[in-house]
Amino acid sequence: MKAFVFPGQGAQFSGMGKDFYENSSEFKALFEQANEILGYRITDIMFNGTDEELKQTKVTQPAVFLHSVIAAKSILDKVQPEMVAGHSLGEFSALVLSGALSFEDGLKLVLHRALAMQKACELQPSTMAAIIALPDEKVEEICNSITDEVCVAANYNCPGQIVISGSVAGIEKACVAMKEAGAKRALPLKVGGAFHSPLMEPAKKELEEAIKATKFNTPVCPIYQNVNAMSQTDPEVIKNNLILQLTSPVRWTQSVRNMIADGATEFIECGPGAVLQGLIKKIDSSVNAHGITE
């Protein structure tokens, strides 16, 4: 079975999507529709912008979403997904491809999410760090031992790679403890805030209103959601899981394992970069994971 998977924030690069825009009138129309919805020409920044311009919150998330959705649409005449999943932001791209969300509604929610997250980041200094080569249970134990600051496991990316999230002081304490416990690396990340942690609660509340006001459909194939890594097709369950996503961990390792257990043998990464392919191969080296080839 074929699974489409969609990357999250951080996969952006200058020039992304330009080939699709120039070589397809259908995709050019989608890009122009996005420019109209967003109220600025995101295509100018995607195609010619600097790395700094692409890092702007209001640009990054819509840009990755837009590229991912169009990349997936570019292969639908050759292959149809039998299941989908997305990493963090990528879950919105997956929902559009599965038919649970319209393109327009998906983009509006992504913009809403980006701006709400930016506001939440400005309320308290916060950050994230990647912990390499420490068992999940040990990472969780250390996070739980820090009771005077916010510190939680945020992204279960693959065996031996977990990202933690929280207050600056909490993450600093955790990094010291992780190294003492035997982590190969405890690397602070260059991010604007503590994504997938309780510090995103203000953004969650704001996004919840927008999600509840948006029409969700029954998807054409199951979506494996970040919150519980389980297969979902019920629009109301999908909606509720999406609301919980901002303050809950991304269970990517568990999602991929569940997809494989349910029959996935080929994973196609739709969108910029190749991060998910690498993670999937570390989760299970026997499966075929690749990007979109022309």
N, C-alpha and C positions, 0 to 999 in steps of 0.2 A: 504493500500500500504506500501511496505517495503522500508526504506531509509537506505543506508549505510553512516555513518559519520566517519570522519577521524581526529584524534587529531593533534595538532601542537607541536612545540618545548616545552620541559619541561616534557614530558610524559615518557622520557627514564628511564631505570633502568638496572642495571647489571644483566646479564642472559637473557635479552630479545631475543626471537627468537630461543633460543637453542633447545627447544623441536621440533620446526618445522624442524630445520636443521638435528637433529638426527633421526627423525621419517619419513622423506619423501625424497626420492631421487629427486623428482621434485623440492622441495623447496631448498634442498641442492645445486642443480645446479644453482638456482637463486641467492643464497647467494654467490656462487663461482663466478658467472658472475659479481656480484656487486663488489667483491674484485678486479677483473680484471679491471673493468671500473674505479674504484676509485684509483687504483694504490697502495693500501695498504690493509691489511687484517682487514677490519672493523669487521668481525665476531669475531676476537680475542678480540676486545674491547667490542663488544656487549655482548659476552658470559661471559667474565672474567674480564673486565676492572673495574677500580674504578669509583666512581661518578665523580671525577675530570677529568678523561680521557674521560668519556662520555660527559662531558660539552664542550669539544673542538668543536668549530664551524664546522670544517670540518667533525666531527664525528656525532654530535647531529642530524642535519637535515637529512643526509642520513640514519642514524640508525632508526629514527622514521618512515621515509618514507618506508624503506625496511620492517620493522616489520609490518607496517600497510597494505601494499600491499599484503604481504604473508598471513597475518591473514585473510584478506578478501577472498583471493583465496582459503583458506582452507575450506570455507563454500559454495563455489559456486555450488557444486554438490547438496546441500540441498536447497539453497535459492538464488534467483537472485535479485539484487537491481532494484527497479523501479524509483529511483531517488538517487542522491548522493550529498554530500557536505563535505567540509573539512575546518577546522579552521586554517587560515593562511597557514603554511607549508602543512597542511593536504589537501589543495586544489589540490596539485600535486598528492597525493595518489589517490584522488577521480577521477582525470583526467585519470590516468592509469587504474583504475578499470572500468571506463565507456568506455574505448577504445579510448578516445580522444588523448591519448599519449601512445607510446610504453613504456614498462618497462625501456628499455635502455635509451631512450630519457628523460623520467621522472627523472631517477636517475642523468643523466648528468646535467639537469637543476637545480635539487636540490643542487648538489655540487656547481654549478656555483653561485646559489643564496646565499648559505652559505658563500662562500668566498667573494662575492661582498658586502654582509651585514657586514662582519667582517671589511673589508676595510673602509666602510662608518662609522662604529662605531669608528674607530681610528682617524677619521678626527676631531671630536668634542666630548667632554665629554657630554654624553646624557644618559637618563634613562627613566623609566616608573614607574607608581604607580597605584595601585588598589584603586578605590573609591567605598566604600560600603554604601548602603542605602541613596543615593541621586538621585532624578529624573534626567533622561537623559538631560532634558532641562536645569536644573540648572548646571550640569557639563559642558555642552556646553557653557553656558553663562559665567561661570567663566574662562574657557579656552580662550574664545574670548576676555575677558577683559584684558588678559595679552598680551600686544602689543609689549613690548620691548624684549620678549624672545619667543622661540618656545614652544607652549603648545597646544596639540590637543587631542580630544577623539580618541582613537586608536582601542579599542576592546569593542563592545557592546555585552558583554557575556551573560547576562540575566538581567531581571528587577532588579534594585538595585545593579548591579555590572558592572562598566565600568572601563576600564584601560585607563589611559591617558599617553601621550608620548611626549617627547620634550627635551630641553636642561636641564641640571641639575638645573640651577637657575630657569628656568620656572616651572619645576615640584615642586621644593621646595616652590615657591610662591603659586602655585595652591593648594598644600596640606594644607597649612595654611588656605587659603580661603575656601577650601572645608569643613574643620572641623568647621570653623566659621559659615558656611552655614547650618550645621547640619549633615554632613556626620558622620556615625558611626565610619568609619575608612578611613584614607587616607594613604595607606601603600606603601612605596617605594619598588620596586621589585628588586631582584638580577639579573639584566639583563645587557648585555654588551652595550646596546644602545637604541635609540629611534625608535623602529620598528613601521611601519605603520604611519610614520610622514614625513613631508617635509625633515627632515634630512637624509632620505633614498634615496634622489634624485640621488646621485652618483651611488648607487647600482642599482636603477631602470634603469638608462641609460645603465649600463653594462649588466644587465639581459635582457633588451629589445632587444639588438642585438642577444643574444643567442635564445630568444623566437622566434624572427622573422625568424631565420634560421632553426627552427625546424618544422617538419611536424606535423600538427594537423589534426585529423580525426573527422568525425561526431560521437559523442558518442552514445552508444546504449540506453542510458536513459538520461534524463535531469540532468544537474549539476547546483546547486544553488551557485552562486559565491559570494565571500566575498564583492566585491566592491559595488554591488547594490542589493544583496539578491534575485535576479531574476533567474528564470529558463532559462537555455541557452542550445541550441544544435548546434548553428552555429559556426563552427571552427574559423572563423575570429573574431567573437564577443568574443568568449572564450579567444582567444589569446590576444586581446586588453585589456580585463578585467584583465587578469593575469599580464600584463605589469603594469597596474595601481595599482595592489594590494599592492606593497611594500610601497607606499606613501599614501595609502588610508586606512580608518578604516575598520576593520573586522565587518561586520554587521551580527553577529551570531544570535542575538535575532530575527531580522527581517527575516533571512533565514529560521530559524526553523518555525516561524509563517507562512511564505509563503508555506513551504513544507506541513504543517498541513492543510492549506487552500486548497492546491491542492490534498489532499487525503492521506497524510502520517499518518499511525496509529501505525507503529512500526519502531523504530530507533535502528539500530545495530551499536554500536561503534566498529570499526575495528582498532586495534592497541593497543599500551601499555596504561595502566591506565584506569580510568573511569571518567575523568573530564567532558567530553561532556555529558555523561549520567546524571550527576548531574545538569548541566546547562539546559539541555532539560526539565528535570522534574520541574525545577524552572520556565521555560518559559510556560509550560503547563503540569500540573500534571496528566492530563487525558490520556496522550499517554504512550505507552509502550516503554521504553528505556532501553536497556541492552547491555552487552558485548557479546563476542563470547564464547559460552559454548561448551565444547568438546562433 
